[in-house]
Amino acid sequence: MGARRQVEVTERLRWVLELAGRTGQLRRGFIWGSYITNKIAPNDVDLMLVMAADFRWELCGLEAQRVFDCTLPEQELGATVMWV
C-alpha cells in the first residue's frame, strides 16, 4: 500500500507541475512536507509555485486554472498549492 500511495502522490505532483508549467510563467517550485521525508505513504504534496511577476491565473486555460484556485488543488489533485 505504501509504495502505491507514493506513486499516486508523485503522479499528482507531476500533473500539478505540468499544468503550472504549461502557463509559460512558472519560475520555481518548492516541495516540502511528508512527501520529501522517508515516510512510506505521504498523504499529499505541499508545493509553493513562484510565478512570473506578470502572471494572471485567470488568463490560463481552464485546466491550469484548477492549480491556482484556493481549494481545488487539495480536493481534486491531492496537493496543497501556494503560489506567488
N, C-alpha and C positions, 0 to 999 in steps of 0.2 A: 504493500500500500504506500509506503513512504517514498520509494523511488518513482512510482507512478504519479504521486502528488507533485513531486519535484519537477517532473517532466511537464505536467499540466501548467504549473505556475510559470515555468520557463517559457512555454509556448505563449502564455498570456503576455509575459514581458516582451517577447519578440513582437507580438502583434501591436502592443501599445507603442513601442519604439518605431515600428514600421509606419503606423498611422501618423505619428508625430513627424517622422522623417519625410513623409510624402508632402508635407506642407512646404518643404524647402526652407523652413525657418528655424529648425531645431539646431541649437548651437552646442548644447551639452546635456548630458543626463547623469544623474547621481542616484545610485541604488543603495538602500540600507535596510535595516530590519532583519527579521529572521531569515530572509532569503539569502543573505550573504554569510550566514553563520554555518556551523556544522549541523544544524537542525535537519533531520532527515525529511521531515514533511512540513515545510513552511506553509503558513496559511495564505499568504498573499505576497505581493510585491509592493514595497514602498519606494516611490520614484519621484524625483524632482527633475522637471524638464526646464531648461533655460532656453528660451526662445529669443529670436531676433527682436531688437528694440521696436521695430515697426510691425511686429506680428499682431494680427487681429483674428482671433479664433472664429469669429462669426463669418469670415470670408473663406474659411476652409470648406472642403466638401463635407456633406452630411456625415459620412462615416468618420472622418477625422475629428469632427466637432464633438463626437462622443468622448474623446480623450480629455477634452478641455472643459467639459461640463463638470460642475462641482460634485454631483452624486453618481452619475452614470458609470464612470470607470470602476468604482468599487462594486456596484451592483451587477454590471454587465461583464466587466473584464477581470474582476478579482484583483484589482490593483488600486492602491491609494496613490493618486497622482496629484502632485502640486506643480504649478508652473508659474514662471515669471517671464 
